[in-house]
Amino acid sequence: MAEYRLGEIEMKFAEIIWINEPVASGELAKLALEHLSWKRTTTYTVLKRLCEKGIFQNEKGTVTSLVSKEMFQAKQSEEFVEDSFEGSLPKFVAAFMNSRKLSKQEVEELRRMIDEADV
């Protein structure tokens, strides 16, 4: 199972992979040098760590994702709600609404989403 917690620099590197996948590992090293000023060894070390976390794979020198960016973000959000709000989505929404007024469009979108999820 993938670990859905990344540091800031790991997340920037993951973004490079998601944008460019499938990407040859040599090309990825060039991209990391260009965008992050990393040496090839740093790129391969961080890539190995992300592969061990189950987010990416490096098969025969081609790097691809095992977890899409959207799925990764969804799982991060679930973990945040679980850790910060005892898993309660209503508590999360209430906390969010205490600090920001929702627009009419946002309220309608939330209603639509709730209606579609209603079982």
N, C-alpha and C positions, 0 to 999 in steps of 0.2 A: 504494500500500500504506500502511496506517495506521501511524503511529508510536505505539507503546504505552508511552511514558514521559511521565508528567505530574507536575508539581510538586504539592505538597500543596493549594494553593489551586485549581489547575486541576481536581484530582480532586474537590474539594468542589463546584465548579461543574458538573462532568460528572454528579455524583450528582443534582443538582437537575434536570438535563435528563432523565436516565434515569427518574427518579421521575415526572416530569410530562409526558413526551412522549406524543403530539405537543403542542408548546406554541408559542403565538404568540410571536414575538420580543419584543413589547411586554410580554406577561405574564412572560416570562423575565426581562426587565429589572426588573420589580416584585419577582419572587422573589429575584433577586440582591441587590436593595436590602434586602429583608427579612432574608435569611439571611446575606449577606456584607457588607452596608453599602456596596455598590458603586453608583457613579453609572452612568447609562445608557451613557455612553461606554466605561467600563471593561468593562461587560458585553459590548458589541458588539465591542470589541477582542479580548477573550479568546475569545468565540464564533468570531470570524473565524479566530483561531489554531487552535482545535480543529477547525474545518471544513477548514483547510488541511492538518491532520494526517490527515484522512480518517476522523475518528471520528464527526463529526456533519455534517449539512447544513442549510442555511437556504434553503428554497425558497419563494418568494413569501411570506416573513414567517412561515413555520412551520418550527420546528426539530425535527428527528427524528434518530435515531441511524443511522449506517451500520454501526456495530459495537455489538452488545449489551454490556451490562455483563459478562455471563458470559464472552463471547468475549474482551473486553478483559482481564479478570482471568486467563483461561487463557493468553493470549499474554504477559502480564506475567510469569506464572510460568515459562513456557518460556524467556523471555529471561533471567530470574534464574538458572535452572538452567544455562543455556548460559554465561552470564558468570561465575558463581561456582563452578560444579562441572564445568567442561569439558563441559557437556552431559550429564553422567552422572546419571541419576535415582537409581541405587543410591548414589552418593556423597552426594547430597543427603539421601536417607533416612537414611543412616548418620550424617551430621552432625547431623541432627535428633534421632535416637535417642540420640546421645551426651549431649544436654542435657535430655532429657525421656523418661520412661518411658511407653510406650504402654499404654493400657488394653486389657483383653481384647476389648472391643467394637471398639476401633480396629484391633487386629490382625485380627480376623475380617473387618472391613470391607475392610481392605487385601487380605486373602487372596481375598475375593470379587471385588474389582476386578481382581486379577491373573488369577484364573481366567477371568473374563469376557473379558479382553484376550488371553489365551493363544491363539495361532494355530496 
